[in-house]
Amino acid sequence: MILRTSNVSAKNFFLNSSKKMVLLEERKKVLLKIAETIALEYSKKEVVNLNFICTHNSRRSQLGQVWSFFAANYFDLPEHASIALLFYFLASFIAMPVWLKLAYALGKDNALKVALVYAVSINLGVIPFAEAGNALVLWVFTILFGVAFGAAPTLLRSMMADLTDQDELQSGEKRAGLFFALLTTTSKAGAAFGAGLSFAILELAFGFTPGAANSPAALQGLLMTYTIGFALPMFAAYLALLRYPLSRTRHETIVAQ
């Protein structure tokens, strides 16, 4: 028998979480010291080499590194990169309840399809407007793409929970841990592969060199690698979802058994 779980309001969950988040004064001092060191290094050499390390989610570190290349080198706005990246993830956090509401209205798979089409459109749509020094385009793109980023972490885990119900019904075994371990492993491996492949393409195909004066062709390669490099895998994911068999009605039937 599959256990029923109580529904939790997504709005209340995020509101309560935001009230409990506290940034300690000691932590603020450390962050300010890091920021001052980065600013001082940039004022001396006009180049700062940063490693993005997230101790709880390597995917954010990898995406942050690629995005910072894009903001600092193609848009030539290194002073905007760090704060804009913060708002990128903040936009994804704020958008999560919206994607959940859309999932309730359309179904989880259809909501994810909408998110993927939206993300592809944002990445391809920025190409004709992106130019060095255009902070407005950088910020609009950052916020809009951040909204799309909030969909997958929320919806994929919820869809995986549904699949574990189906697997339990068919196999008679509880293997949720195995399924979620597979999801975590593939998402991290995919992000690592994508970031590594992007850097390899930039160096080998376009001759892009971080922190150096790059040619217009190399910078155009950075734009294409970032935007199309994100758009193609997301479109492939959309095509894969077209054959997703577990509709809301089907899942409700499984839970009822």
N, C-alpha and C positions, 0 to 999 in steps of 0.2 A: 504494500500500500504506500503510495506516495504522500508524504506529509504536506499539508497545506501551510502556507506561511501568510502572516497577516500583512496587509498592505500598509505601506508607510508613505505619507505625503512627501513627495520630492521637494516641494517648497519648504516644508517645515524642516526637513533634513538639512538642507543647505543653509537655512536661516540659523538653525541651532548650531551648526558647525562653525559658521562665521563668528558667532558670539563666543565660542570657546577657544578660538584661535588667538593666541597671545604671543607677541614678539617681545622677549625679555630684553631688558636694557643692556645686559651683557652681550646679547646677540647683536643688538643694534650697533654697539660700539665696534664689534668685530667687522660687521658689514661696512660701516663707515670707513674703517681703517683700510679695508680691501679697496673700496671705491677711491679713496685718496691715493693709494699706491698706484692704482691703474691710471688715474689722471696724471700723476707725477711722471710715470713712465712714458705716457703718451706725449707729454709736454717736452720731454727730453729727446725722444727718438722718433716721435710721430708714428710709432709702430708698437703695438702691444700684442704679445702672444698669450692667448687665454685658452685654458682647458676647461670645458664644461663638464662637471662631474655631479651627477645626481645619485645620491646613495640609495634611493628607493625605486628609481625608475630610470634605467639607462637610456630608454627611448627618448626621454626629454633632453638628456645630455646630447645625444646624437643629433636630434632635430635642432636643438639650440645652437650647436656648432655650425651646422649647414646654414641655418637662417642668418647667423651673424656674419658669415662670409658674404651672403647675399646683400645684407643691409650695409655693411662697412665697405665692401669693395665695389659692387655694382652701383648702388645708390650714392656711394662716397659720403656716407653719413655715420661714421663710427661713433660719434657722440650720441646718436639716437639709438644705437643697437641694443644696449643693455636695458634701458627703460622700456623700449618698444617690445622687446622680448618678454619682459614682465607682463605687459598688457596683453600680449598674445596669449599667454597661459591664463591670465585673468579672464579674458573674453571667453576662453574655452570653459572655464569653471562656471561662469555666469550662464553660459548657453546650455549647460547640461540639463537643467529642469525643462527648458524649452524642447529639447530633443525628446525628453521623456514624455512630455505632454503630446508631442506629435506621434510618438509610438503608441500611446493610448488611443489616439484618434485613427491612425492609419494602420497600425500593426508595426512591430519592431523591424521586420525586414524592409517594409516600405519606407519607414522613417530613415533607415540607414541608406537606402537607395537615394532618397532625397538629399541626404547629407553628402553622399559621394558625388552626385551630379553637381551639387552646389559647389563643392570643393574643386572639382575639375573646372567649372566655369570661372571661379575666382582666379585660379592659377593661370588659365589661358587668357582671361580678360585683362590681367595686369600687364601683359607683354607690350601692347602698343603704347601704354602710358608710362612705363618705367623709364626713368632717366636719372642721371647723376644729379644729386642735389635737390631732388623733388621730395621734400619731407612729407608733403600732403599725401602723395600717392603711396609712399612707404607706410604711413600710419593707417590709411584707409585699408590697404591690403592686409596689414598686420592684424587689425581688429576683425575684419571680415573672415580671413582665413583661420583666425583663432576660434571663431564661432564654429567653424566646421570641425576643428580639432576636438571639440568637446563631445562630438557625437559617438565616435568609435569606442572610447573607453567605457561609456555608459551602456550603449546598445549591445555591443558584442558580448559583454559579460552576461547581460540579461538573456540574450539569445542562447548563449552557451548553457545557462541554467535550464532553459527549455529543452535543449538537446539531451541534457543528462536525464531529464524526466522520460524522454522517449527511449533512451538507452536502457534505463532501469526497467521500463515496461517490457522491452524486447528481450533483455538478457537476464532479468531478475537480480542483477547486481547493482550495488551503489558504487559508481565509479566517478563521482563528481570531481574528486581530487585529481584523478588522472586527466580528465577533460580540461580542467582549469590550468593544470600544469602545462598541458600541451598548448593552450591558448597563450599563456605567459611566455613560454619558450619561443614559439613561432613569432610572436609580436616583437620580442627583443632581437631575435635573430634577423628578422626582416628589416628592422630599423638599422641594425649594425651593417647588414649587407648593403642596404640602400645608401647609407652614408659613405661607406668605403668605396662603393662603385662610383658614386658621384665625384668623390675626390680623385679617383683614378681617371675618370673621363676628363675632368678639368685639366689634369696635368698632361695626360697622354694625347688627348684629342685636340685640346685648345691651347696648350702651353701656358695655362694659368699658374701664376706663382703667388702664394699668399704674402702680403706685406710688401710686394714689389710694384713697380710701375708696369701695369699690364697693357697690352695692345687693345684697341677697340674690338678686335676679333676675339681675344681671350675673354673680355668682359661680356661680349654678346654670348659667348659660350657659357659663361656663368649664369646669365639670365635664362638661357634655354635649358641648361642642366637642372636648374632649380625648379622652374615652372613646369616644364614638360616632364621632368623627372618625378615630380609629385603627381602630375595629372594622369600619366599612363598607368601606373599601378592602381590608382583609385578607380579608373575606368575599367580596368581588368577585374577589380573587386565587384564593381557594379554588374558586370556581365556574369560573374559567378553567382551573384545573388538572384539572378533571374530564374535560376533553377532551385532556389531554396524551397524545400517542401513543407516546412513546418509553419503553417499559417496559424493565426490566432484560434480559429475554430478547431483545427486539428489538435492544438495543444490543450485546449479546454477539454476535448474528448479524452485525451491521454490522462489528464489530471483527475478526471471523473472516474476513471477505471480503478 
